[in-house]
Amino acid sequence: MHYSPEQVSELKQGYETVLRELEDLTRSLVCDSPPPLRVKRAQEYLDHGVCRRFRIIQRCIQNIFSVFPPDRAELLNEEVRSDVEINLHAFVINIYGVSDNLAWIYILEKGITLQPSRVGLFNRETQKHLPQKVLDYLRSKTIKEWHGKYAKDYRDALAHRIPLYVPPWTFTPAQGDKYRELEAMISEEMTKRNFVQVQKLTDEQDALRRICLTCLHSFSDDLAFPPIYFDPQVIADARTAIQIVHVIRPHICKTPGRPMET
């Protein structure tokens, strides 16, 4: 139920690296893309959409790793657990929003008219207007599965169905059986008003609980994406968002010394 020492080290290194990458990319988008975009609204989507989202994403990762580092073994109290969930909610929404902001920048700069509900890098109507290099990337197996099976499901669940949830504890199947056995014993001792034994059994039951490293959004939806280990996932998601920017940036921002690609 816990990460190995090697996994902890890898996650901590990934955490430090992705924070630098987010900081560098945000600074680059703000400072290294003169002249400004032709369309004022497109510039707003870049400055106050993409860049603001990256700052929020960066802070969410910092907050999550601050209270829930990968080597934490102590159970979360309710306040801390809620803080983790709040940051996961903000993280998921803004990760998804980056690609939508990029789609708006592209269609506005190119003078393309679409219904707002049709604007999105993964929307078929928007994809009709995208360059082949961008399409090849978005339609690659890795990105299609990331968006189609995970990112959209978690975003849609958060916005419209069941919000992301970090269970207060977990245990192995064997521990679960023991937990339920103790639960039955506690009920029996309660009827006897044997409160000393009840406390002893409750303490034994509590000792089975282990910190939960995953989050999910539904216990009953058979079509829901399964629980995820969120420490490595937030790192991977941030890097995916960074990669998406690098792929589409040459087609929307003119960088010094390079023409804007079409």
C-alpha angles and dihedrals in degrees: 000000000000132000117256118247088255092052091048090052092048092049093049091050091047089050093054093044097049092049089056091046092051092048093047094048094047091050090047093051091050099041110021104050106078135186101052118250114276095240117063093212091051089053089052091053088053099044101034098023112040098021095043090049091051090053090051091046090051092050093047091055091049092050094048094049091044095061098023110036114175092253095054113125101169116100116251118248117227095262094051092043090053090050090054091050092048091053092046090052092051091044096052095046093049095044088056092043094058093069092046091051090051090051091053091049091051098048093043093050091047093047093240118158117215136154108263090242088059095054114103137102090243095045115105094223092054092043090060087071101041125106117259093247090058092045092051090054096045091047095048114119094246096052095039090054093043091053102032101042104029120010098046093042094051093043093048092046091050094048100037114011130018119353122230114279134198109206113230092233144344141201141191120270090258091050089048091056090049091048092055091045090054090046090058091047091050091053091051093050090047090060088053090049088233094151096168090060091043090057092047092052091044091053090050089050093049091051089064093062118103130189112268115233096188140073132204140172105218137029095189108034106103090197095052119114108256124255115290133213094242102198094065091033096059089051092049093045093050090051091049091053090049090050092050090055092051091051097050100030096085088058097052108026126055107220122199112281095008131091118233109260122232 
